[in-house]
Amino acid sequence: MKNNIVIITGITASGKSELCDNLIEKYGNISIINCDSKQVYEEIPIITAQPPKQEEFYKLYGYVSAKENYSVGLWLEDLEKEVNHALENAQIPIITGGSGLYISSLIKGLSSMPQISQEVRKNVSELRKNLSKEEFYKLALSKDPRIQGKVFMNDSHRLSRALEVITETGKSIFVWQENRQPPLFNNFKIYTILPKREDVYRKINSRFITMIENGAIDEVKKLLSMNLAPHLPAMKAHGVPEIIKYLKGEITLDEAIQIAQTNTRHYAKRQYTWFKKQFLNAEVIDCANKLKIF
């Protein structure tokens, strides 16, 4: 494995973090590098399930302010430094996380995506808020027919992004994605963890209860006290919008928990489909305990 780069990915709550903990206990020559777009934020370690701070092993966790609109391009710059540092120190870089855009950009190269104006973002956000899921999907499909079969009705984030891009530029988001920069590295070994759905759904439900018990509500209170713009990525982390509604008195805590669990399960369902189609050369396993790297 010398000078190779390991990627451990998979759906949310699949056991990636537990696996990395075990690898740290077993081996001393590894560097765990974050590939989760929400685990970069300093203020929300509980609700994003960040590992404990062990800086000698864990990199790119909890180091960006929630005030920042951190992007995949910035992450790739930070990642390149950490991977090179690990290789220079005879360590094996293990990049782990489930953010599809980050992983795809790492393996295939970064798409040359356009800047979106605040006006367009605001307009699309209002449409997303005021229209039903079906109406919003039909609107996006009418603007960009190429999303059919690629972006689905329940994936409101990707629908919003597609609508923003074609509104701003007049070109489909898929046209922009086809224009990629070369990938940073080529020597990957990819493992994808896809456990049984019922096991993942059970863990999603129990994990969110544990997050609430461990202080997730206080984390969201802190976000609200920072007066952050609602479009910032940290404000969209799983569970944050639901807890905000609870804190504003719009729903009960039980309702917030149930809605957050349901939304996260729906996200995991979409991840199953995405990971199965994206990385055909990955070694797919159904349990993190079955993974043998060395």
SVG drawing of the C-alpha trace seen along z (x, -y; Angstrom):
<svg xmlns="http://www.w3.org/2000/svg" viewBox="-47 -40 55 49">
<polyline fill="none" stroke="black" stroke-width="0.4" points="0.0,0.0 3.0,-2.3 2.2,-5.7 -1.4,-4.5 -4.4,-6.5 -7.4,-4.7 -10.9,-6.1 -13.5,-4.6 -16.9,-5.9 -20.5,-4.8 -23.9,-5.9 -24.6,-7.8 -24.5,-5.7 -22.8,-2.8 -20.0,-2.5 -17.2,-4.5 -16.2,-6.3 -16.1,-3.1 -14.0,-1.5 -11.5,-4.4 -11.3,-4.2 -10.4,-0.5 -7.7,-1.3 -6.2,-3.9 -6.0,-1.4 -4.5,1.3 -2.0,-0.8 0.1,-3.8 1.0,-4.8 -2.3,-6.2 -3.9,-9.6 -7.7,-9.9 -8.8,-12.8 -12.4,-14.0 -14.5,-13.9 -17.8,-15.0 -19.0,-18.5 -20.7,-19.2 -18.1,-17.7 -15.7,-20.5 -17.7,-22.9 -16.3,-23.8 -19.6,-24.7 -21.5,-21.4 -19.4,-18.4 -22.3,-16.5 -25.0,-16.9 -22.5,-16.0 -21.1,-13.0 -17.5,-14.3 -14.9,-12.0 -13.2,-13.1 -10.4,-15.6 -7.2,-13.6 -5.2,-15.9 -2.4,-13.4 -4.8,-11.1 -7.8,-13.0 -7.5,-15.8 -10.0,-18.4 -12.6,-18.0 -14.2,-20.9 -11.8,-23.5 -14.0,-25.9 -16.4,-28.5 -20.1,-28.0 -20.0,-31.6 -18.1,-30.3 -19.6,-29.1 -17.0,-26.4 -16.8,-24.8 -15.5,-21.6 -12.8,-23.6 -11.4,-24.8 -11.7,-21.3 -9.6,-19.9 -6.9,-22.5 -6.8,-21.5 -7.0,-17.8 -4.0,-18.0 -1.9,-19.4 -2.9,-16.7 -2.4,-13.8 1.0,-15.0 2.0,-15.6 0.9,-12.0 2.8,-10.5 5.9,-12.6 5.8,-11.1 5.4,-7.5 1.7,-7.4 -1.2,-6.0 -3.9,-8.6 -7.3,-7.3 -10.0,-9.7 -13.4,-9.0 -16.8,-10.4 -20.1,-10.2 -20.4,-13.5 -20.9,-12.5 -19.8,-15.8 -16.5,-15.8 -15.7,-12.2 -16.7,-12.6 -14.5,-15.7 -11.6,-13.9 -11.8,-10.9 -13.0,-12.4 -11.8,-16.0 -13.5,-19.2 -16.2,-20.5 -15.9,-24.1 -19.1,-25.3 -20.3,-28.9 -20.8,-31.5 -24.5,-31.9 -25.7,-35.4 -27.4,-36.0 -30.5,-37.1 -30.8,-33.8 -30.2,-31.8 -32.9,-33.8 -35.4,-33.4 -34.8,-29.6 -35.0,-29.3 -38.4,-31.1 -39.7,-28.8 -38.5,-25.7 -40.2,-27.0 -43.5,-28.0 -44.1,-25.1 -44.9,-21.5 -42.2,-18.9 -44.0,-17.9 -44.5,-21.5 -40.8,-22.3 -39.7,-19.2 -41.8,-20.0 -40.5,-23.5 -36.9,-22.4 -37.6,-19.7 -39.2,-22.3 -36.1,-24.5 -33.6,-21.6 -34.9,-18.4 -31.6,-16.7 -32.3,-16.2 -34.9,-13.5 -33.7,-10.2 -30.7,-11.8 -32.2,-14.1 -35.3,-13.0 -38.3,-14.7 -37.2,-14.2 -33.7,-15.5 -34.6,-19.1 -30.9,-20.2 -29.8,-19.0 -33.0,-20.2 -32.3,-23.7 -28.7,-23.6 -29.7,-22.5 -32.3,-25.3 -29.9,-27.9 -27.3,-27.0 -29.6,-27.0 -31.3,-30.2 -27.9,-31.9 -26.2,-30.6 -28.8,-29.2 -26.8,-26.0 -27.6,-22.7 -25.7,-21.8 -24.6,-18.6 -22.9,-20.7 -20.8,-22.3 -20.1,-19.0 -18.7,-17.5 -16.0,-20.2 -13.7,-18.8 -10.2,-19.6 -7.8,-16.6 -8.1,-14.8 -5.5,-15.6 -4.4,-12.0 -4.8,-8.8 -3.5,-6.0 -6.8,-5.3 -8.1,-2.1 -11.9,-2.7 -14.1,-0.9 -17.8,-1.5 -19.8,-0.4 -23.4,0.4 -25.0,2.3 -28.5,3.7 -31.0,0.8 -32.9,1.9 -29.7,1.8 -28.8,-1.7 -32.3,-3.0 -32.2,-1.7 -28.9,-3.3 -30.0,-6.6 -32.9,-6.7 -30.9,-5.8 -28.0,-8.0 -30.2,-11.1 -31.6,-10.4 -28.1,-10.1 -27.2,-13.4 -30.1,-15.2 -29.1,-13.7 -25.5,-14.8 -26.1,-18.5 -27.2,-18.9 -29.9,-21.4 -27.3,-23.6 -25.2,-23.5 -28.2,-24.7 -28.9,-27.4 -25.3,-28.6 -25.9,-28.7 -29.0,-30.8 -27.1,-33.2 -24.6,-33.7 -27.4,-35.1 -26.2,-33.1 -27.8,-33.3 -30.1,-30.2 -28.4,-29.3 -25.0,-28.6 -24.1,-24.9 -23.8,-24.5 -27.5,-25.5 -28.5,-22.6 -26.7,-19.8 -29.0,-16.9 -31.2,-17.8 -30.4,-21.5 -33.5,-22.8 -35.8,-20.6 -34.2,-21.7 -34.5,-25.3 -38.2,-24.8 -38.5,-23.3 -36.6,-26.2 -38.9,-28.7 -41.9,-26.9 -43.2,-25.7 -43.0,-22.0 -42.5,-19.9 -39.3,-18.2 -40.8,-14.8 -41.9,-16.1 -38.4,-17.5 -36.8,-14.2 -39.2,-12.2 -38.9,-14.6 -35.1,-14.6 -35.0,-10.9 -37.3,-10.5 -35.3,-13.1 -32.0,-11.4 -33.4,-8.0 -34.6,-9.4 -31.1,-10.8 -29.6,-7.4 -32.0,-5.8 -30.8,-8.3 -27.2,-7.6 -27.7,-3.8 -28.7,-4.5 -26.0,-7.0 -23.1,-5.0 -24.1,-1.9 -24.0,-3.8 -21.0,-6.0 -17.9,-4.0 -18.0,-0.8 -14.4,0.0 -15.0,-0.2 -14.9,2.8 -18.4,2.9 -18.9,4.5 -22.1,4.7 -20.4,4.4 -17.4,2.2 -16.1,5.1 -15.4,7.0 -13.0,4.4 -9.4,5.5 -7.0,2.8 -3.6,4.1"/>
</svg>
